[in-house]
Amino acid sequence: MASPNDPNKPLGDRDKVSREVGAHVGYGWIWVSIAIIIILVIWFEGFGWGGYGGWWWGSHPHTAVVPHNENAIPANPPPGIGQPEAGGSHAALGGDGVQILTAADKHHFIKQPFVIRHVPVQKVNNDRAFWIGANNSDTMLVVLTGNAASNKIQQGERVNLSGRVSRAPSADQAKRMWSLSDEEAKRLEQQGAFVQATQVQTEQAGSGQQ
């Protein structure tokens, strides 16, 4: 007589049905697990959770794309950015004469017009000759001619002037004509040019002979 636990025992109808039902239930859980995994993946892709996923339907904060403007001033600029520079700076000057004033070799500008605004007077040599410049390095000699010679220019004030660039005389001639020191005469000779100003206006006084 076969044992009840003998695997070779012929299955009865009830045992056969129970085993088939168990097999179906096992396969059913496998498919349910697969379905759950698929649903979770779709949910993650669509809506996400924990701040991740949600590439399809989830709501994402939009990042505004701001065109780059290299000339724009930042909202909180570092000190000195976007603010007027201190007195005597090149940024405070105006006019085409700024390029000539800051050029080391001024020979190329001879016979060209010269117009500059808001330029400081560095030193006054006599009633007709004085040096202009934003600092002690970039300076240029100005000689008043015509009606402009009647203006009284003082050191430290700012002037607006126009005229023409002329070839500089020799150092000895410059010292005699405009009371230049040896150093100033040598500097003028190296620069090769000066400004003959036909119009000058003193900004501090707010008026001047034109």
VMD Tcl script that draws the C-alpha trace (Angstrom):
set ca {
  {0.00 0.00 0.00}
  {1.49 3.36 -1.02}
  {2.32 5.98 1.60}
  {0.19 9.15 1.58}
  {3.40 11.21 1.04}
  {4.74 9.03 -1.75}
  {5.38 11.29 -4.76}
  {4.80 8.37 -7.10}
  {1.38 7.80 -5.69}
  {-1.31 8.30 -8.36}
  {-3.09 11.60 -7.83}
  {-6.65 11.56 -6.86}
  {-9.06 14.09 -8.30}
  {-8.91 16.27 -5.20}
  {-5.14 16.23 -4.98}
  {-4.86 16.95 -8.69}
  {-7.19 19.91 -8.45}
  {-5.38 21.31 -5.40}
  {-2.00 21.09 -7.11}
  {-3.27 22.74 -10.28}
  {-4.90 25.50 -8.27}
  {-1.66 26.11 -6.33}
  {0.31 26.29 -9.57}
  {-2.11 28.84 -11.01}
  {-1.97 30.92 -7.83}
  {1.84 30.92 -7.94}
  {1.92 32.07 -11.53}
  {-0.73 34.67 -10.71}
  {1.43 36.29 -8.04}
  {4.35 36.44 -10.46}
  {2.25 38.34 -13.00}
  {0.85 40.60 -10.28}
  {4.41 41.43 -9.14}
  {5.47 42.19 -12.72}
  {2.41 44.39 -13.20}
  {3.19 46.30 -9.98}
  {6.79 46.86 -11.09}
  {5.61 48.14 -14.48}
  {3.11 50.50 -12.81}
  {5.80 51.85 -10.45}
  {8.20 52.47 -13.33}
  {5.52 54.28 -15.32}
  {4.59 56.35 -12.27}
  {8.23 57.28 -11.62}
  {8.77 58.25 -15.24}
  {5.55 60.17 -15.41}
  {5.14 61.85 -12.03}
  {8.20 60.91 -9.98}
  {8.55 61.00 -6.23}
  {10.98 62.38 -3.67}
  {12.08 65.11 -6.05}
  {13.22 62.64 -8.73}
  {11.64 61.38 -11.92}
  {8.49 62.86 -13.37}
  {9.96 63.59 -16.79}
  {6.71 63.07 -18.68}
  {3.86 64.70 -16.78}
  {5.42 65.93 -13.54}
  {5.57 69.66 -12.94}
  {9.06 71.15 -13.16}
  {10.15 74.69 -12.29}
  {11.09 76.49 -15.49}
  {14.46 78.14 -15.61}
  {14.35 81.44 -17.42}
  {17.06 81.81 -20.04}
  {18.41 85.33 -19.84}
  {20.39 86.56 -22.85}
  {23.97 87.32 -21.97}
  {24.80 90.97 -22.10}
  {28.44 91.61 -21.47}
  {27.68 95.30 -20.94}
  {25.04 94.77 -18.33}
  {25.83 95.93 -14.78}
  {25.13 93.28 -12.15}
  {22.45 93.91 -9.54}
  {25.07 94.08 -6.79}
  {28.26 95.13 -8.55}
  {31.62 95.01 -6.81}
  {32.93 98.36 -5.61}
  {33.78 100.64 -8.51}
  {31.80 98.67 -11.15}
  {29.16 100.75 -12.87}
  {30.06 103.81 -10.81}
  {31.85 106.96 -11.97}
  {35.56 106.69 -11.41}
  {37.36 109.07 -9.16}
  {38.23 112.52 -10.40}
  {41.09 112.59 -12.86}
  {40.19 109.28 -14.48}
  {40.00 108.72 -18.22}
  {36.36 107.62 -17.86}
  {35.42 111.17 -16.85}
  {36.79 112.65 -20.07}
  {34.92 113.15 -23.31}
  {35.70 113.95 -26.93}
  {37.93 112.56 -29.65}
  {40.94 114.20 -28.05}
  {41.07 111.52 -25.35}
  {42.68 109.09 -27.81}
  {45.34 111.65 -28.68}
  {45.91 112.59 -25.05}
  {46.57 108.98 -24.01}
  {48.79 108.09 -26.99}
  {52.49 107.79 -26.18}
  {53.56 108.89 -29.70}
  {51.48 111.82 -30.88}
  {53.23 112.35 -34.24}
  {50.47 110.50 -36.08}
  {47.86 113.05 -34.95}
  {49.60 116.18 -36.20}
  {47.16 118.51 -38.09}
  {44.14 116.61 -36.76}
  {41.33 118.37 -34.85}
  {41.44 118.07 -31.08}
  {38.30 118.24 -28.92}
  {38.21 117.24 -25.27}
  {35.80 117.85 -22.39}
  {36.08 117.80 -18.63}
  {39.85 117.45 -18.65}
  {41.85 118.54 -15.57}
  {44.57 121.16 -15.80}
  {47.70 119.55 -14.37}
  {50.03 122.57 -14.44}
  {50.02 126.15 -15.72}
  {53.34 127.37 -17.13}
  {52.36 130.88 -18.22}
  {49.33 132.83 -19.45}
  {49.18 130.83 -22.69}
  {50.63 127.39 -21.96}
  {49.44 124.66 -19.59}
  {49.38 120.89 -19.32}
  {46.19 118.83 -19.35}
  {45.67 115.18 -18.42}
  {43.68 112.76 -16.31}
  {46.84 111.86 -14.39}
  {50.52 112.67 -14.27}
  {51.38 110.00 -16.84}
  {49.09 110.96 -19.75}
  {49.56 114.68 -20.24}
  {49.70 117.05 -23.19}
  {50.75 120.64 -23.61}
  {48.06 123.14 -24.64}
  {48.88 126.58 -26.02}
  {46.06 129.13 -26.26}
  {45.81 131.06 -29.54}
  {43.58 133.83 -30.83}
  {40.67 134.86 -28.61}
  {41.26 131.83 -26.38}
  {44.47 133.44 -25.11}
  {42.43 135.89 -23.04}
  {41.22 133.12 -20.71}
  {42.87 132.80 -17.32}
  {43.46 129.11 -16.69}
  {44.27 127.83 -13.22}
  {45.82 124.60 -12.09}
  {43.33 122.01 -10.80}
  {40.26 123.23 -12.67}
  {38.61 121.32 -15.51}
  {38.25 122.74 -19.00}
  {36.53 122.03 -22.29}
  {38.66 122.95 -25.26}
  {39.01 122.47 -28.99}
  {41.79 123.20 -31.44}
  {44.30 121.38 -33.60}
  {47.33 119.18 -33.00}
  {50.59 120.84 -34.08}
  {54.16 119.63 -34.38}
  {56.23 120.33 -31.28}
  {59.24 122.67 -31.59}
  {62.65 121.74 -30.27}
  {63.13 121.48 -26.54}
  {65.14 124.74 -26.41}
  {62.49 126.67 -28.31}
  {59.72 125.27 -26.14}
  {61.50 126.34 -22.96}
  {61.93 129.88 -24.26}
  {58.40 130.30 -25.64}
  {56.34 128.70 -22.88}
  {58.53 128.73 -19.76}
  {58.86 124.95 -19.67}
  {61.25 123.15 -17.36}
  {63.93 120.88 -18.79}
  {61.84 117.82 -17.94}
  {58.70 119.29 -19.56}
  {60.61 120.32 -22.68}
  {62.05 116.82 -22.99}
  {58.60 115.27 -22.54}
  {57.13 117.52 -25.23}
  {59.96 116.63 -27.60}
  {59.34 112.91 -27.01}
  {55.60 113.26 -27.58}
  {56.24 115.24 -30.76}
  {53.05 117.34 -30.66}
  {50.98 119.84 -28.67}
  {47.53 121.39 -28.94}
  {46.89 124.85 -30.33}
  {43.56 125.64 -28.64}
  {41.25 128.11 -30.35}
  {38.35 127.64 -27.91}
  {38.46 126.97 -24.20}
  {35.85 127.00 -21.46}
  {36.43 126.70 -17.75}
  {33.90 124.39 -16.14}
  {34.25 125.72 -12.62}
  {33.45 129.24 -13.73}
  {30.72 127.96 -16.07}
  {31.75 130.40 -18.73}
  {34.66 131.29 -20.91}
  {35.52 133.15 -24.05}
  {34.64 131.07 -27.14}
}
mol new
graphics top color blue
foreach p $ca { graphics top sphere $p radius 0.5 }
foreach p [lrange $ca 0 end-1] q [lrange $ca 1 end] { graphics top cylinder $p $q radius 0.2 }
display resetview
